[in-house]
Amino acid sequence: MQTSLARRQRRRRNGNARGSGSGHAASGAAIALPLFLFGTLALLAIVGFAIKGLLWLGMIGIVLVLATIVIGAVRRAALSKKSGPKAPRP
């Protein structure tokens, strides 16, 4: 017979079997959206610098790309801080 603590530890090691499937779709969207935005903003920056009349578009693109990088780094750091160190597998 397992205690509730042993069950929780097993679920943590196995990736929490409850609710499987829904987390993967959200995780994929959470990765795809920033990548799409980053690519779009980088493209805007390139177009802005290629066409001299749209230099302002290039400047805005660079600022938004840098903001995306900073926000992503801050969120990743907060997420890793929240989850804490991982226990070694037996």
Secondary structure, DSSP 8 states (H G I E B T S, - for coil): ---HHHHHHHHHHHT--TTTTHHHHHHHHHHHHHHHHHHHHHHHHHHHHHSGGGHHHHHHHHHHHHHHHHHHHHHHHHHHHHH-------
